[in-house]
Amino acid sequence: MFAREIRNVIACEGSDRLERHESFEKWRKLMEQGGFRCMGITEREMLQSQFLLKMYAGENYNVKKQGQDGAAALTLGWMDQPLYTVSAWTPVDVAGSSSSFSQPS
């Protein structure tokens, strides 16, 4: 499913590299500035991801926690190269009363 993208991230540099990924910390700042807060990753999600990795991935793949306190996101990596990071977010103000976006009337 992601073979082409993963190969591009790992093997290509310069003009050959099509995928340009930002760090989780950069995304975190953008999301927080946009009025969201990180829901965090529980030990249950970490255990599930490690279980799936053992079932379906070859050696050299790993799952690591990212972010403050190491519990904001999970990153799938190959050797020392991060491939994909997942995280969960929710609006800071669900009702929208302090949001900078206007609500429909």
C-alpha positions in Angstrom: 0.0 0.0 0.0 2.7 2.5 0.9 5.7 0.7 -0.7 6.4 3.4 -3.2 6.2 6.2 -0.6 8.4 4.3 1.9 11.0 3.5 -0.7 11.1 7.1 -1.8 11.6 8.3 1.8 14.4 5.7 2.5 16.3 5.5 -0.7 16.0 8.9 -2.5 17.6 12.2 -1.8 17.7 15.6 -3.7 15.5 16.0 -6.7 14.8 12.2 -6.8 12.9 12.4 -3.5 9.2 13.1 -4.0 8.0 12.7 -0.5 8.9 15.6 1.9 7.8 15.0 5.4 7.7 17.4 8.3 8.6 16.5 11.9 5.8 15.6 14.4 6.8 18.6 16.5 6.2 21.0 13.5 2.8 19.4 12.9 2.0 19.6 16.6 2.7 23.3 16.7 0.5 23.9 13.6 -2.4 21.9 15.1 -2.2 23.6 18.4 -2.1 27.0 16.7 -5.2 25.9 14.8 -7.2 25.3 18.0 -6.6 21.6 18.5 -5.1 19.6 21.4 -3.4 16.2 21.2 -5.4 13.4 22.7 -2.3 11.3 23.3 -1.5 7.7 22.9 -2.3 5.1 25.5 -0.3 2.0 26.4 -3.1 0.0 24.7 -2.4 1.6 21.3 1.3 1.1 21.8 0.9 -2.6 22.6 -1.5 -3.0 19.6 0.9 -1.4 17.2 3.8 -3.5 18.4 1.7 -6.7 18.1 0.7 -5.8 14.5 4.3 -4.9 13.6 5.5 -8.4 14.8 2.7 -10.1 12.8 3.2 -8.3 9.5 6.6 -6.5 9.3 10.1 -7.7 8.7 13.0 -7.0 11.0 14.4 -3.5 11.2 10.9 -1.9 11.6 10.0 -0.3 14.9 7.3 1.7 16.6 8.3 4.6 18.9 6.3 7.1 21.0 6.8 10.8 20.0 6.1 14.1 21.6 6.2 15.5 25.1 6.3 12.8 27.7 6.6 10.3 24.8 2.9 9.8 24.6 1.6 12.1 21.9 2.0 10.0 18.8 3.3 6.8 17.4 6.0 6.7 14.7 6.6 3.7 12.4 10.2 3.6 11.4 12.7 1.5 9.5 16.1 1.4 11.1 16.7 5.0 12.2 14.4 6.5 9.5 10.9 7.6 10.6 8.3 6.6 7.9 4.8 7.6 9.3 3.5 9.2 12.4 -0.1 8.9 13.7 -1.7 11.0 16.3 -5.3 11.9 17.5 -6.5 15.5 17.9 -9.7 17.2 19.2 -10.8 20.8 19.1 -9.9 22.8 22.2 -13.3 24.4 22.3 -15.9 21.9 21.0 -18.7 24.5 21.2 -16.8 27.0 19.1 -17.4 29.9 21.3 -13.8 30.9 21.5 -12.8 29.7 18.0 -11.5 32.1 15.4 -13.8 30.4 12.9 -17.4 31.6 12.6 -20.2 29.1 13.1 -23.0 28.9 10.6 -26.3 30.6 11.7 
